[in-house]
Amino acid sequence: METWTVRTDDGEGHLELHTIRPAARAPGGRAAFGAAAAQSQKLRGEGSGVVIVHGTLITDALYRSFARKLGRLLGQPVHCYNRRGRAGSSHQPADYSAATEVADLATVLRETGASDVVAHSYGGFVALEAARNVPIRRMVTYDAAVSLSGNLAERWRPELERSMAAGQLDHAWAHLVQGLETAGPVSMLPLGALRMLSILSARTRLGAEMRELLPTAVAEMRAVLDADAELEDFTAITTPTLMLSGGWSPGYFAETSHQLADAVPAVSFAVVPGQLHEGPIRPGNRLALRTARFLLGGPGGASPALGRGPGSRSGSLAWGMPRITGQVPGGSRPPKQGG
């Protein structure tokens, strides 16, 4: 893995990138993918590749296993970068907005020579905003956090921002979980119980990192709401796009993706059964295989009928962050998935 840095176009910051280059041959059992990838690379040129855009409250480190799988399947380099406000990248600027993220993604595409984008959760929002103006060959999103006609406004809690301003991180974390309702039954716990869970999770490395990133989550949630759009705002997208949603993800991700697929000819949508919201950062090959097929020119999936089943009750604690591990009250928990 190569680590490098690029300057942002606004001249005010920099982004930390990690490039993963595949081995010369695809792994055993992937011969068809290996041949297709070799032909794709021959047609598209040595400079092509894929950029992964991560979710909120986490860094690109959690996506590297997925990136390695994807790189092997495609025979292409995969580039993960830390968005502003985390790890080796610069801080979010005072005027941070969706435009900041779109410009940064455009910079990464230009500097890496990559042609395709894979994006998760908040990253999916960034990618779809970018596709309205930035040339992208093909794109896959997973549980894209897009606000359409104010449908995410009800998930914003002003108490979150006030708690952050007062330095009450456990209060802020609790309001984040309750407001987004993406932690399944855990989201229904009283604020006091959620604050206690925040205290306990802060004792872990990942939990402590998430607490440090809470200020970025506030800014990113604001960016999503400020960029609230109507379906017709996306009809100019011509990039072939596959919007995926996990069968165990919160239902509103699938509902929004379904609406976009119905309204935008370049967009298709499918549910991936047995996958949680944090699917791209969990073990298993299913999402990497589905993503690689589409990027190699395969079709998108047809949208199955939407319901308010398991996908509306379970998921991670925020857009792109891992869920709480351990026992969930009432035993309401999805079965363990094998990928």
N, C-alpha and C positions, 0 to 999 in steps of 0.2 A: 504494500500500500504506500502510495506517495502522498505526502502532505505538503501543501503549498498555499500561497496567499495571493489574492487578487485585490486590487484597489477598486473601490466602488466608483461609479461614474460621477457621483456628486462631489467627489474629492474629499469627502468627510469621513470616510471609513475604509474598512477592509473586511474581507471574508476569508475564513479558513476553509480550504477544500481538501478532500481526501479522495484520491483516485485509485480505484481497484481495477487492475487489468487481469483478464482471464488467462488461464493456461491455454496452450496452443490447441488442445483437444478437449472436446466436451467429455464429461464423465460417462462411465459405462451406463448403458440403458438410455442414452439420450442421442443416439446416432442420428435420428431424423432432425432433431433440433440442431445438432452440430453441422449437418450438411446445409440446412436452411440458413444458419447463422453465417457460415462461410460465404454462401452466395450473396447474402445481404451485405456483408462487409465488402465484398468485391464490388457490388453495385454502388454502395454509398460512400466508399472511400475510407482511408485510414483515420481521418479526423473525426469521424462520427462516433456517437456513443450516447449514453443516457445520463440525465441529471435527475437525482432524487431530491425532492423538496420535503422536509420533515414537518411534523406537527408541532403543536405548542407544548410548553413546559418540559421539553426534552431537547437533546442534542442529536447530531447526526450519528453518534456512536452506536445507538441502538439499531440502526438500519444497515450496518455493515455486513451482517450475515446474509440478509436479504439481497444486498448489493452483490455479494460474491456469487450467490446462486444465479441471479439475473445475468451477471457478466459471463458466467460459464455457459448458460443457455444461449445467449446471444452471440458470444464470441466478440463482444464489444467492451470497451472500458465503461465503467459506471462511476460517476462522480457524485459524491455526497458533500454537501457544504453546510456549515453552520450558519443559519440565518443570524441577523444582527441581534446582539443582546446576550450571547452565550458563547461559552468555550473560548476559542481563539479568535473569534470575530469581534468587531468593534461594537460599541453600545448602540442601542436604538437612538436615532436623532430626536431632538425635541419635536420636530414636525413629522414624526413617523406616521405613515399611512400605508394603504394598499399600494400606492404608487411607489413607495420605497422598496417594497418587496418585489414588485414587477420589474423595476429597474435593476435590482440586484440579480434576479433570475436571468434577465437579458444579458447582464454582464457575464455571468457564469457560463451561459450558453456560448457566448462569443469567445470567451477566453479558453474554454475547453474544446470548442469545435463540435460540441454535441448537438444532435438534431432532435432527440426525443426527451420527453419528460415523464417521470413517474412521481406522483405526489399523494401525500397522506393527510387527511383531515384539514387542518388549517393550511397545510401545503397545497391541498387540492383547491382551496379558495384562491391562493396565490397563482396557481397554474392556470386556472380558468380565467382569472383577470388578465393574465399575461397573454393568453391565446387570443384575446380580442385584438391585440396589436403586434405581438411579437411572433416572428416566424418560428413555428414548431412543426416538425414533420408528423409525428404521431404522439399521442399522450394517453396515459392511464391515470385515473384518480381513484382513490379508495376512501369512502366516507368523506367526500369533500364538504367542508363547512361553509356553505354558501347561503347568504341571506336573500330570500326572494320575497318581495312584497311584505317585508317586515316580519317574516315567520320566525326569526330568531330573536326578535326584540324582547319577547316575554322571558327569554332565558337570561337576560341581563339583570343583574341586581346591583343597584347603586351602593348597597351596603358593602359589596366587594371592594369598590374603589375607596370608600371611606375607611374601611378597615386597613387597606394597604397604606393609605396616607397617614394613619395613626400608628403604623408599625405593628398592627395586630395580625400577624401572619396566619395564626391558627383560625381566627375568625374569618379571614379572607378565604382561606382554603375551604372552610365549611360552606360559605356562601357560594363559592364556585361549584362545589359538588351538588348542592341543592338546586342551584339555578339551572345548571345544564342538564340535570337529571340523567346523567349518562353512566351512573354507577349501579344501575339496577336497584334492588331493595335497599342498598346502602344509602342511596340518595334520599330515602324516606326517613332516615334516622333524624332525631332531634339535633339541633345545632350543637348542643353541648356534647353529644356523643361523637359528632363529626370532628369537633375541636380536639377531643381526646385522641381520635384516630390520627389526626394531623400531628399531634405531639409524638405519638408512637412511631409514625412513619418517618418523622424527621431524624430518628436514630439510625436509619439506614442510609447508605450512600446515595441511592437513587432518590429517596425521600428528601434528603437534605438538599440535593441538587434541584429538585422541583420547587422547594421553598424559595431558593435563591432566584428561580426563574418566574416567580409569581408576578413581579412587576411587568415582565414582558407579556404575560398572559393578559393582563388588564389592557395593555396597549393593543394587543392583537385582537381581542374581543371587540374593542372599540373600532378597530379598522374594519372588521367584518360588518358591523352594524352601520358604520358610516358609508360603506360601499353597497348598501342595500340596493338591489336592482330589480327590474322586471324581466320577465322571460325574453321579451323582444330585445333587451340589451345584449343578449348572447347570440342572437341569430346570425350575426356576422362571422361567427367562428367557423372557419373552414378546416381546421386541423382535425383529422380523424381522431376521435376521442372515445375511449371506453371508460365509463363511470361505473365503478364497482362499489357494492356495499355488502358488508358482512351479514350473514343470516342471523347472527346474534348481536348485531350492532343496534344502537338506538334507532327507532323507526324513522325519525325525521331526516336522517341522511339519505335513506332510500327514497323517501317521498320527494325530496328536492331533486335528486338525480333522475328520478322517473319523469318529473315535470320537464327538466331540461332536455332529456332524450326525446320526449314527445314534441318539443317545440323547435329543436335545433337539428337539422338534417345530418350534420357531421357527428352528432353525439349518439352513442348507443349506451345501454344500461343493462346490468345484470346483477343479481344477488349471488354471492358466493356462499353456499350453505356451510354451516358449521364454523363460521369465522366470526371472531369478536372484532370490536372496533380497532383494537391494537394488532390486528392480523399481520401487517407487514413486519412487526418487530417480535413476533412469536415464532417458535420453531415450526417447521413444516415447509413443504414445497409447493402447495396448491396455488398460492397467490403468485409466486414467481413463475410457475408454468403458465398460468392464465395471462399474466402480463407479457411474458415473452412471446406467446402465440400471437397476441394482438400487435406487438411492436414489429414482429416479423411479417406482418401483412395479413394475419388471420382476421376473421370477422369478430365483431363484438357479439355479446350474448343477447338473446331476446329477454325482455323483462317479464319475469313471472308475476302473477297477480300479487299485489301488495296486501298485507294484512297487518293487524296489530298484535302479532304473536310475540315470540321470544325476542325478536329484534327490537321491540319497543321497550323492553324491560332491562336489558343487560348491556354492558359495555364498559368502557374505561371511564376514569374520573374526569377526563377533559379531552379536548380535541387533540388526540395523538399521544396522550400520556398513559402509561400502564395503569391497570386497575389495581385496587387493593387486593392483596392475596390473603388467604385465610378463610375462615368460615363466614358465610353470609347469613344473616338472620333469616329464619324461616326455611332454610334449606333451598331457597330459590336460586339455583345456580346452574348454568349450562353444563352439559356433560363435557368431560375432558376431550379435547380435539386432538387428532393425530396429524393435522396439517393437510 
